[in-house]
Amino acid sequence: MSANPQWDISRALRVARLFHLMCGLRDASVTPFLTLYLRRLGLAAPWVGILMGTKHLITAFWAPFCAFLAKSYQKRRVLLLGSLLGSVGASLLMVLVPPLDEDPGHRSCVGSHSVTPTVLPPELALTGNFTSAQLPASNDPVGMPNLPDKRSTGTGDASGLGKGPGESVQEPFSFLPRNSVGSVEGARIASEVLQPITSRVKGTPWERALKWVSHALPLPAGGTALGSPANLSAAQGGSGARDLSLEGLRWTFLLSLGSMVFWELLAAPVEKVADDSLFEYLDFVDATDRYRKLWVWKLLGMAAGVCGVAAVVAQLDCFLMPSGPRGAAHFYGYSLVSTLALLVSIFFPIPICRRQEPGHKTVRALSLLEGDPRLILLALTVFLAGAASSTVQNFLFWHMEDHGSGELVMGFSVALGLLGEILLRAFKTTLLRKLSRVGTIGLGLGCLSGQMLYYSFLWSWWSVLPAQILSAFSNGALWWAVGASVEDLATRGTERPLSAMFRGHLYGGGTSLGSFVGGFVVKRFSLAALYQASCVALLLWLALFLSVQTRLPQERKINYSKLLAAEAGDTSDSEQEMERDWLVKAMREEPSDWKG
């Protein structure tokens, strides 16, 4: 086998391990932090949900279609190289998208260090600069004390803004729009932002100060002299500012959407094409058992990349983009790793000859899914798990940033779950045997719902780390049980297409729908409410899944090895066993003239 370079298995496995490692580094460099970057562009949760839902939808359906075309026309190598080369440039388009605020106050770079203030919660987040000056005491209608004679531009104190004797404010406070004091529109926005904070600050001098600001400064709408020329011009000016803000939001969203769609169309087919090529390559020589062991290399690459890239970006972010929003360096890291993966893909094993296989395997797998109630129940479980997981992928880093977490801690939290999944793999067989496949699926759904409930009650930046251990069960053990169940229920030749349908179409479709809905839930209610609703939905489905599963008919496949062993053990030369043989019986019952 090794004499033919096409079937050099050892070399092919070495290249495949390195390529999987590069793919893990490539995904970890930007994917976990993508929603955080979109937030820093000024996009609210609904728009981020639409962008991420579109991204998952393209991955779920475009990647299998491209892999099918590449296999049909024998252009796998061309598509693999073209996708990697195109994704190198397409990812950099996101850096060119202008933020909603031309002078974002998300960070200030001093030398080579980035000073990051705290960020408002999603429902209060605004961008800009806030300038506070000493207010004249003669205009104080309630006799409030003068404010400190201090000017603060670009940052606010999250811990000292609303502190009174023995009290503290839980919500971080960062930025108000520029020129908010001294302009009518800024006064209106300042009063709207400060109003929810004053409801939590009782009995302090700041409460009277903020109330004085909201009543003393004129607003563009709702004043006592709405018909006066001054208020009319102020209202017109505020309307023009809002029109400019909506126009900027529209352009930022459309440019982000176009860049992300173009980027995902180029990058999505890479892993699917490489996975199919490697499986067929090893299947020609009956070495698919080695294919099942390559998954660990991608997880190792992701675990190393999500921490390493976050640490590197913290040092190079201000050097690469001194004036843009934080996180742009992630895209440069993605392009660099994609270039390295492009070099490795030149030697990636792709079979030249084609094995004749029955066509329309996907159609057969789909018909099998429609006719088996157990597969339908399993498909709904995977779809709901994808919808719930999308809330973690999209908005967990938002939640951590609101509690003062840095990107390095965020990356470590992801790596903790990946390493737990790798370590738990050693107990996969024992877990499936002791709990059964249905029990393991129930364990995975229960751990996922527990994570959702825990995330809704985060109290500090480090409190997310203990819950990440459960990711080994909510992601790893859940997919092991789903994969084993699919292989058991699939017919001959449909195991792989059916598994790809579960991981691609069903899970990806659930992730897409969860992203679309989750963004609007965060905007309408809160991020904690989204996690609590996901927890309740998962628990209800878990109860329904276990109750329905026990009532479904359980079909068992024929174990041919045991059947052959039993037939071999039953062979005997005795007359009694010869009488049991149907052929002997038939011959003895035939007329004697036939024997002659």
C-alpha positions as CSV (number, residue, x, y, z in Angstrom):
1,M,0.0,0.0,0.0
2,S,2.8,2.4,0.9
3,A,4.4,1.9,-2.5
4,N,1.5,3.8,-4.1
5,P,1.6,7.4,-2.9
6,Q,-2.2,7.6,-3.1
7,W,-2.5,5.0,-0.3
8,D,0.2,6.1,2.0
9,I,-2.0,5.9,5.1
10,S,0.6,7.0,7.7
11,R,1.4,10.2,5.7
12,A,-2.3,10.8,5.1
13,L,-3.1,10.6,8.8
14,R,-0.2,13.0,9.7
15,V,-1.5,15.6,7.2
16,A,-5.1,15.1,8.4
17,R,-4.1,15.6,12.0
18,L,-2.3,18.8,11.2
19,F,-5.1,20.1,9.0
20,H,-7.7,19.4,11.8
21,L,-5.4,21.2,14.2
22,M,-5.3,24.2,11.9
23,C,-9.0,24.2,11.4
24,G,-9.5,24.3,15.2
25,L,-7.1,27.2,15.5
26,R,-8.9,28.9,12.5
27,D,-12.3,28.6,14.0
28,A,-11.3,29.6,17.5
29,S,-9.5,32.7,16.4
30,V,-12.7,34.6,15.5
31,T,-15.9,32.6,15.8
32,P,-16.4,32.7,19.6
33,F,-15.6,36.5,19.7
34,L,-17.6,37.4,16.6
35,T,-20.8,38.6,18.4
36,L,-18.6,40.6,20.8
37,Y,-17.1,42.4,17.8
38,L,-20.6,43.1,16.3
39,R,-21.6,44.6,19.7
40,R,-18.7,46.9,19.6
41,L,-19.7,48.1,16.1
42,G,-22.8,49.4,17.8
43,L,-25.3,46.7,16.7
44,A,-28.0,45.7,19.2
45,A,-29.0,42.2,20.1
46,P,-31.8,41.8,17.4
47,W,-29.4,42.7,14.6
48,V,-26.6,40.5,15.9
49,G,-29.1,37.6,16.1
50,I,-30.1,38.2,12.5
51,L,-26.5,38.2,11.4
52,M,-25.6,35.0,13.3
53,G,-28.8,33.2,12.3
54,T,-27.9,33.9,8.6
55,K,-24.4,32.6,9.2
56,H,-25.6,29.3,10.7
57,L,-28.2,28.9,8.0
58,I,-25.6,29.2,5.2
59,T,-23.3,26.7,7.0
60,A,-26.1,24.2,7.4
61,F,-27.3,24.1,3.8
62,W,-24.6,25.6,1.6
63,A,-21.7,23.5,2.8
64,P,-23.3,20.1,1.9
65,F,-24.4,21.4,-1.5
66,C,-20.9,22.5,-2.3
67,A,-19.5,19.2,-1.1
68,F,-21.9,17.3,-3.4
69,L,-21.0,19.4,-6.4
70,A,-17.3,19.0,-5.8
71,K,-17.6,15.2,-5.5
72,S,-19.8,15.0,-8.6
73,Y,-17.4,17.0,-10.8
74,Q,-14.1,15.7,-9.2
75,K,-13.1,19.3,-8.1
76,R,-12.6,18.7,-4.4
77,R,-9.0,19.9,-4.4
78,V,-9.9,23.0,-6.3
79,L,-12.8,23.8,-4.0
80,L,-10.7,23.2,-0.9
81,L,-7.9,25.5,-2.0
82,G,-10.3,28.2,-3.4
83,S,-12.4,28.3,-0.2
84,L,-9.3,28.7,2.0
85,L,-7.8,31.3,-0.3
86,G,-11.1,33.2,-0.5
87,S,-11.7,33.2,3.2
88,V,-8.3,34.8,3.8
89,G,-9.5,38.0,2.1
90,A,-13.2,37.8,2.8
91,S,-12.6,37.7,6.6
92,L,-10.8,41.1,6.4
93,L,-14.0,42.7,5.0
94,M,-15.4,42.8,8.5
95,V,-12.6,45.1,9.6
96,L,-13.6,47.6,7.0
97,V,-17.2,47.9,8.3
98,P,-17.5,51.3,10.0
99,P,-18.8,51.4,13.6
100,L,-22.0,53.1,14.4
101,D,-20.1,55.8,16.2
102,E,-17.2,57.3,14.2
103,D,-15.3,57.9,17.4
104,P,-16.2,54.8,19.5
105,G,-15.5,55.1,23.2
106,H,-15.0,51.4,23.7
107,R,-11.3,51.7,24.3
108,S,-8.5,54.2,24.5
109,C,-5.0,53.1,23.4
110,V,-2.1,54.5,25.4
111,G,1.1,53.4,23.9
112,S,0.8,49.6,23.4
113,H,-1.8,49.0,26.1
114,S,-5.5,49.1,25.7
115,V,-7.5,50.6,28.5
116,T,-10.9,49.1,28.6
117,P,-13.7,50.6,30.6
118,T,-16.7,48.7,31.8
119,V,-19.6,48.3,29.4
120,L,-23.3,49.0,29.8
121,P,-25.8,46.1,29.8
122,P,-27.3,45.4,26.5
123,E,-30.5,47.3,27.3
124,L,-28.6,50.5,28.3
125,A,-25.6,50.3,26.0
126,L,-24.8,53.5,24.1
127,T,-21.7,54.7,22.5
128,G,-20.0,58.1,22.7
129,N,-18.4,60.4,25.3
130,F,-19.8,62.0,28.3
131,T,-18.6,65.3,29.7
132,S,-19.7,66.4,33.1
133,A,-19.0,70.0,34.3
134,Q,-19.8,71.8,37.5
135,L,-23.4,73.0,37.5
136,P,-24.2,76.5,38.8
137,A,-25.7,76.4,42.4
138,S,-28.1,79.2,41.6
139,N,-30.0,77.0,39.3
140,D,-30.6,74.3,41.9
141,P,-34.3,74.3,42.6
142,V,-34.1,71.7,45.4
143,G,-31.0,72.9,47.1
144,M,-28.8,70.1,46.0
145,P,-25.1,70.2,46.6
146,N,-22.8,71.2,43.8
147,L,-21.3,68.5,41.7
148,P,-17.5,68.0,41.8
149,D,-15.6,70.4,39.7
150,K,-14.1,67.7,37.5
151,R,-14.3,66.8,33.8
152,S,-14.3,63.2,32.7
153,T,-14.2,62.3,29.1
154,G,-14.6,58.8,27.7
155,T,-15.0,56.8,30.8
156,G,-17.0,56.6,33.9
157,D,-16.6,54.9,37.3
158,A,-18.7,51.8,37.5
159,S,-18.4,51.4,41.2
160,G,-18.6,55.0,42.4
161,L,-21.3,56.6,40.4
162,G,-24.3,55.7,42.5
163,K,-22.7,54.9,45.8
164,G,-24.2,56.2,48.9
165,P,-23.5,55.2,52.5
166,G,-23.6,51.4,52.6
167,E,-25.0,51.1,49.0
168,S,-23.6,50.2,45.6
169,V,-24.9,50.0,42.1
170,Q,-24.9,46.6,40.4
171,E,-25.2,47.8,36.8
172,P,-21.9,49.0,35.2
173,F,-22.0,52.5,33.7
174,S,-19.7,53.6,31.0
175,F,-20.5,55.9,28.2
176,L,-23.1,58.5,27.3
177,P,-23.3,60.2,23.9
178,R,-20.9,62.9,23.0
179,N,-21.8,66.5,23.9
180,S,-24.6,65.2,26.0
181,V,-24.4,68.3,28.3
182,G,-24.9,71.4,26.3
183,S,-27.0,70.0,23.5
184,V,-30.7,69.4,23.5
185,E,-30.5,65.9,21.9
186,G,-27.7,64.9,24.3
187,A,-29.8,66.1,27.3
188,R,-32.7,64.0,26.1
189,I,-30.6,60.8,25.7
190,A,-28.8,61.5,29.0
191,S,-32.1,61.7,30.9
192,E,-33.3,58.4,29.3
193,V,-30.1,56.6,30.2
194,L,-29.9,57.9,33.7
195,Q,-33.5,57.3,34.6
196,P,-33.3,53.5,35.1
197,I,-30.2,54.0,37.2
198,T,-31.8,56.5,39.5
199,S,-34.5,54.0,40.3
200,R,-31.9,51.8,42.1
201,V,-30.2,54.7,43.9
202,K,-32.3,55.9,46.8
203,G,-31.6,58.5,49.3
204,T,-28.3,59.8,47.9
205,P,-27.2,63.2,46.7
206,W,-26.8,61.8,43.2
207,E,-30.5,61.0,43.0
208,R,-31.4,64.6,43.4
209,A,-28.7,65.6,41.0
210,L,-29.9,63.3,38.2
211,K,-33.5,64.4,38.8
212,W,-32.4,68.0,38.5
213,V,-30.6,67.3,35.2
214,S,-33.7,65.6,33.8
215,H,-36.0,68.4,34.8
216,A,-33.8,71.5,34.4
217,L,-32.4,70.8,30.9
218,P,-34.9,71.3,28.0
219,L,-36.1,68.3,26.0
220,P,-37.0,68.3,22.4
221,A,-40.4,66.9,23.1
222,G,-42.7,67.1,26.1
223,G,-41.8,70.5,27.5
224,T,-44.1,73.2,28.9
225,A,-43.7,75.5,25.9
226,L,-43.8,73.1,22.9
227,G,-45.0,75.8,20.5
228,S,-42.1,78.2,21.2
229,P,-39.6,78.7,18.3
230,A,-36.7,77.6,20.5
231,N,-38.3,74.2,21.3
232,L,-39.4,73.8,17.7
233,S,-35.9,74.2,16.4
234,A,-34.6,71.9,19.1
235,A,-37.1,69.3,18.1
236,Q,-36.1,69.6,14.5
237,G,-32.5,69.3,15.4
238,G,-33.2,66.2,17.4
239,S,-35.1,64.7,14.6
240,G,-32.2,65.3,12.2
241,A,-29.8,63.6,14.7
242,R,-32.1,60.6,14.9
243,D,-32.3,60.3,11.2
244,L,-28.5,60.3,10.9
245,S,-28.3,57.7,13.7
246,L,-30.8,55.5,11.9
247,E,-28.9,55.9,8.6
248,G,-25.7,54.9,10.3
249,L,-27.3,51.9,11.9
250,R,-28.7,50.9,8.5
251,W,-25.4,51.1,6.8
252,T,-23.5,49.3,9.6
253,F,-26.0,46.5,9.6
254,L,-26.1,46.1,5.8
255,L,-22.3,46.2,5.4
256,S,-21.9,43.7,8.2
257,L,-24.6,41.4,6.6
258,G,-23.0,41.6,3.2
259,S,-19.5,40.9,4.5
260,M,-20.6,38.0,6.6
261,V,-22.6,36.3,3.9
262,F,-19.8,36.6,1.4
263,W,-17.3,35.4,4.0
264,E,-19.4,32.4,5.0
265,L,-20.2,31.4,1.4
266,L,-16.4,31.0,0.8
267,A,-15.4,29.5,4.2
268,A,-18.3,27.1,4.9
269,P,-17.4,24.3,2.5
270,V,-13.9,23.7,3.7
271,E,-14.5,21.3,6.6
272,K,-17.3,19.4,4.8
273,V,-15.2,18.8,1.7
274,A,-12.1,17.8,3.7
275,D,-14.2,15.4,5.9
276,D,-15.8,13.6,3.0
277,S,-12.5,13.3,1.2
278,L,-10.7,11.9,4.1
279,F,-13.4,9.4,5.0
280,E,-13.5,8.0,1.4
281,Y,-9.7,7.9,1.3
282,L,-9.6,5.7,4.4
283,D,-12.6,3.7,3.4
284,F,-10.8,2.4,0.3
285,V,-8.4,0.6,2.5
286,D,-10.8,-0.2,5.4
287,A,-9.1,2.2,7.8
288,T,-12.2,4.1,8.9
289,D,-11.4,3.2,12.6
290,R,-8.5,5.7,12.4
291,Y,-10.9,8.3,11.0
292,R,-12.9,8.2,14.2
293,K,-9.9,9.2,16.3
294,L,-9.1,12.5,14.4
295,W,-11.8,14.6,16.1
296,V,-9.6,15.2,19.1
297,W,-7.1,17.2,17.1
298,K,-9.7,19.8,16.2
299,L,-10.8,20.2,19.8
300,L,-7.2,20.6,20.9
301,G,-6.7,23.2,18.2
302,M,-9.7,25.1,19.4
303,A,-8.8,24.9,23.0
304,A,-5.3,26.2,22.3
305,G,-6.4,28.8,19.8
306,V,-9.2,30.4,21.9
307,C,-6.8,31.1,24.7
308,G,-3.7,31.9,22.6
309,V,-5.5,34.2,20.2
310,A,-7.2,36.1,23.0
311,A,-3.8,36.7,24.7
312,V,-2.1,37.8,21.5
313,V,-5.0,40.1,20.5
314,A,-4.8,41.8,23.8
315,Q,-1.2,42.9,23.0
316,L,-1.6,43.6,19.3
317,D,-5.1,45.1,19.1
318,C,-4.1,48.7,19.6
319,F,-1.1,48.3,17.3
320,L,-3.2,47.0,14.4
321,M,-6.3,49.1,14.8
322,P,-5.5,52.1,17.1
323,S,-8.8,53.9,16.2
324,G,-11.3,51.2,15.5
325,P,-13.4,49.0,17.8
326,R,-11.7,46.4,19.8
327,G,-11.3,42.9,18.4
328,A,-10.3,43.7,14.9
329,A,-7.1,41.8,15.4
330,H,-9.1,38.5,15.6
331,F,-9.7,38.7,11.8
332,Y,-6.0,39.2,11.1
333,G,-5.3,36.1,13.1
334,Y,-8.0,34.2,11.2
335,S,-6.4,35.2,7.9
336,L,-3.0,34.1,9.1
337,V,-4.1,30.7,10.2
338,S,-6.2,30.2,7.1
339,T,-3.0,30.8,5.0
340,L,-1.2,28.1,7.0
341,A,-4.1,25.7,6.5
342,L,-4.0,26.5,2.8
343,L,-0.4,25.3,2.7
344,V,-1.3,22.1,4.5
345,S,-4.3,21.4,2.2
346,I,-2.0,21.1,-0.8
347,F,-1.0,17.7,0.7
348,F,-4.4,16.7,2.0
349,P,-5.4,13.2,1.0
350,I,-8.1,13.2,-1.6
351,P,-9.0,9.9,-3.5
352,I,-8.6,10.0,-7.2
353,C,-10.7,7.0,-8.2
354,R,-14.4,6.8,-7.4
355,R,-16.1,3.9,-5.9
356,Q,-19.5,3.0,-7.4
357,E,-22.1,3.7,-4.7
358,P,-25.9,3.7,-4.8
359,G,-27.1,7.3,-5.5
360,H,-29.5,9.5,-3.7
361,K,-28.3,8.5,-0.2
362,T,-29.5,11.8,1.2
363,V,-33.0,11.1,-0.2
364,R,-33.0,7.6,1.3
365,A,-31.9,9.0,4.7
366,L,-34.6,11.6,4.6
367,S,-37.3,9.0,3.8
368,L,-35.9,6.9,6.7
369,L,-36.2,9.9,9.0
370,E,-39.8,10.5,8.0
371,G,-40.9,6.9,8.6
372,D,-39.3,6.2,12.0
373,P,-40.9,7.9,15.1
374,R,-37.7,7.3,17.1
375,L,-35.7,9.2,14.5
376,I,-38.3,12.0,14.4
377,L,-38.1,12.3,18.2
378,L,-34.3,12.4,18.1
379,A,-34.4,15.0,15.3
380,L,-36.6,17.3,17.4
381,T,-34.2,16.9,20.3
382,V,-31.2,17.9,18.2
383,F,-33.1,20.9,16.8
384,L,-34.1,22.1,20.2
385,A,-30.6,21.6,21.6
386,G,-29.2,23.7,18.7
387,A,-31.6,26.5,19.4
388,A,-30.7,26.5,23.1
389,S,-26.9,26.3,22.4
390,S,-27.1,29.4,20.1
391,T,-28.0,31.6,23.1
392,V,-24.6,30.5,24.7
393,Q,-22.6,31.0,21.5
394,N,-24.1,34.4,20.7
395,F,-24.6,36.2,24.0
396,L,-22.7,34.5,26.8
397,F,-19.6,36.7,26.2
398,W,-21.9,39.8,26.3
399,H,-23.0,38.6,29.8
400,M,-19.4,38.1,30.9
401,E,-18.3,41.5,29.5
402,D,-21.1,43.2,31.5
403,H,-19.6,41.7,34.6
404,G,-16.1,42.9,33.9
405,S,-14.6,39.9,32.1
406,G,-11.8,40.1,29.6
407,E,-11.3,38.2,26.4
408,L,-8.7,35.9,28.0
409,V,-11.1,34.7,30.6
410,M,-13.7,34.2,28.0
411,G,-11.3,32.1,25.9
412,F,-10.4,30.1,29.0
413,S,-14.0,29.3,29.7
414,V,-14.5,27.9,26.2
415,A,-11.2,25.9,26.5
416,L,-12.4,24.5,29.8
417,G,-15.4,22.9,28.2
418,L,-13.4,21.5,25.3
419,L,-10.8,19.9,27.5
420,G,-13.6,18.4,29.7
421,E,-15.1,16.8,26.6
422,I,-11.7,15.4,25.6
423,L,-11.2,13.9,29.0
424,L,-14.7,12.5,29.3
425,R,-14.2,10.6,26.0
426,A,-12.3,7.9,27.8
427,F,-15.6,7.0,29.7
428,K,-17.8,7.0,26.6
429,T,-18.3,3.3,26.4
430,T,-19.0,3.0,30.1
431,L,-21.4,5.9,30.1
432,L,-23.4,4.5,27.2
433,R,-23.6,1.1,28.7
434,K,-24.5,2.1,32.2
435,L,-27.1,4.8,31.3
436,S,-28.1,3.6,27.9
437,R,-28.5,5.9,24.9
438,V,-31.8,7.4,26.1
439,G,-30.4,8.0,29.5
440,T,-27.3,9.7,28.2
441,I,-29.4,12.0,26.0
442,G,-31.4,12.8,29.1
443,L,-28.2,13.6,31.0
444,G,-27.0,15.9,28.2
445,L,-30.3,17.8,28.0
446,G,-30.4,18.1,31.8
447,C,-26.8,19.5,32.0
448,L,-27.6,21.9,29.2
449,S,-30.7,23.2,31.0
450,G,-28.7,23.5,34.2
451,Q,-26.1,25.6,32.4
452,M,-28.8,27.9,31.1
453,L,-30.2,28.5,34.6
454,Y,-26.8,29.1,36.0
455,Y,-25.9,31.6,33.3
456,S,-29.0,33.7,34.2
457,F,-27.6,34.2,37.7
458,L,-24.0,35.2,37.0
459,W,-22.6,37.5,39.7
460,S,-19.0,38.1,38.7
461,W,-16.6,37.6,35.8
462,W,-15.2,34.3,37.1
463,S,-18.5,32.7,38.1
464,V,-19.1,31.3,34.6
465,L,-16.1,28.9,34.9
466,P,-17.7,26.2,37.1
467,A,-20.6,25.7,34.8
468,Q,-18.3,25.1,31.8
469,I,-17.4,21.7,33.2
470,L,-21.0,20.6,32.3
471,S,-20.2,21.3,28.6
472,A,-18.5,17.9,28.5
473,F,-22.0,16.3,29.1
474,S,-24.2,18.8,27.4
475,N,-22.2,18.7,24.2
476,G,-19.9,15.7,24.2
477,A,-22.1,13.0,25.9
478,L,-25.2,14.2,24.1
479,W,-23.7,13.8,20.7
480,W,-22.2,10.4,21.5
481,A,-25.6,9.1,22.4
482,V,-27.2,10.7,19.3
483,G,-24.6,9.3,17.0
484,A,-24.9,5.8,18.5
485,S,-28.7,5.9,18.2
486,V,-28.5,7.1,14.5
487,E,-26.1,4.3,13.6
488,D,-28.4,1.8,15.3
489,L,-31.6,3.0,13.6
490,A,-30.1,3.7,10.1
491,T,-30.2,1.1,7.3
492,R,-27.1,-0.1,5.4
493,G,-25.5,2.8,3.5
494,T,-27.4,5.6,5.2
495,E,-25.4,5.9,8.5
496,R,-23.1,8.6,7.3
497,P,-25.7,10.7,5.4
498,L,-28.1,10.5,8.3
499,S,-25.5,11.6,10.8
500,A,-24.5,14.5,8.5
501,M,-28.2,15.5,8.4
502,F,-28.4,15.6,12.2
503,R,-25.2,17.5,12.7
504,G,-25.6,19.9,9.7
505,H,-29.3,20.5,8.7
506,L,-31.1,19.8,12.0
507,Y,-28.6,21.2,14.5
508,G,-27.6,24.1,12.2
509,G,-31.3,24.9,11.5
510,G,-32.0,25.0,15.3
511,T,-29.0,27.2,15.9
512,S,-30.2,29.6,13.2
513,L,-33.7,29.8,14.5
514,G,-32.4,30.3,18.1
515,S,-30.3,33.1,16.9
516,F,-33.1,34.9,15.2
517,V,-35.5,34.6,18.1
518,G,-32.9,35.1,20.9
519,G,-31.8,38.5,19.7
520,F,-35.4,39.9,20.0
521,V,-36.0,38.2,23.4
522,V,-32.8,39.9,24.7
523,K,-34.0,43.3,23.3
524,R,-37.6,42.9,24.6
525,F,-36.8,41.4,28.0
526,S,-33.2,40.6,29.1
527,L,-30.4,38.2,28.6
528,A,-31.2,36.5,32.0
529,A,-34.8,36.0,30.8
530,L,-33.6,34.4,27.6
531,Y,-31.5,31.8,29.6
532,Q,-34.3,31.1,32.0
533,A,-36.8,30.6,29.1
534,S,-34.3,28.2,27.4
535,C,-33.9,26.3,30.7
536,V,-37.7,25.8,31.0
537,A,-38.1,24.8,27.4
538,L,-35.3,22.2,27.7
539,L,-36.8,20.7,30.9
540,L,-40.3,20.4,29.4
541,W,-38.9,18.7,26.3
542,L,-36.8,16.4,28.5
543,A,-39.9,15.2,30.3
544,L,-41.8,14.8,27.1
545,F,-38.8,12.9,25.5
546,L,-38.5,10.4,28.3
547,S,-42.2,9.8,28.5
548,V,-42.7,9.3,24.7
549,Q,-39.5,7.2,24.4
550,T,-40.8,4.5,26.8
551,R,-44.0,4.1,24.7
552,L,-42.3,3.6,21.3
553,P,-41.8,0.1,20.0
554,Q,-38.3,-1.0,20.4
555,E,-36.9,-2.9,17.4
556,R,-33.7,-4.9,17.7
557,K,-31.4,-5.6,14.9
558,I,-30.3,-9.1,14.1
559,N,-26.8,-9.9,15.6
560,Y,-25.3,-11.9,12.8
561,S,-22.2,-12.9,14.7
562,K,-24.3,-14.5,17.5
563,L,-26.5,-16.2,14.8
564,L,-23.6,-17.7,13.1
565,A,-22.1,-18.9,16.4
566,A,-25.4,-20.5,17.3
567,E,-25.7,-22.2,13.9
568,A,-22.1,-23.5,14.3
569,G,-22.9,-24.9,17.7
570,D,-26.0,-26.7,16.6
571,T,-24.3,-28.9,14.0
572,S,-24.3,-32.5,15.0
573,D,-24.4,-35.9,13.3
574,S,-27.0,-37.4,15.5
575,E,-30.2,-38.9,14.0
576,Q,-32.4,-36.7,16.1
577,E,-30.9,-33.4,14.7
578,M,-30.9,-34.8,11.2
579,E,-34.7,-35.2,11.6
580,R,-35.0,-31.5,12.4
581,D,-33.3,-30.5,9.1
582,W,-36.0,-29.3,6.7
583,L,-34.3,-30.6,3.6
584,V,-34.0,-34.1,5.0
585,K,-37.6,-34.0,6.0
586,A,-38.7,-32.9,2.6
587,M,-36.7,-35.6,0.9
588,R,-38.1,-38.3,3.1
589,E,-41.7,-37.2,2.5
590,E,-41.3,-37.4,-1.3
591,P,-42.6,-40.5,-3.1
592,S,-40.2,-43.4,-3.6
593,D,-40.4,-43.2,-7.4
594,W,-38.9,-39.7,-7.3
595,K,-35.9,-41.0,-5.4
596,G,-35.3,-43.7,-8.0
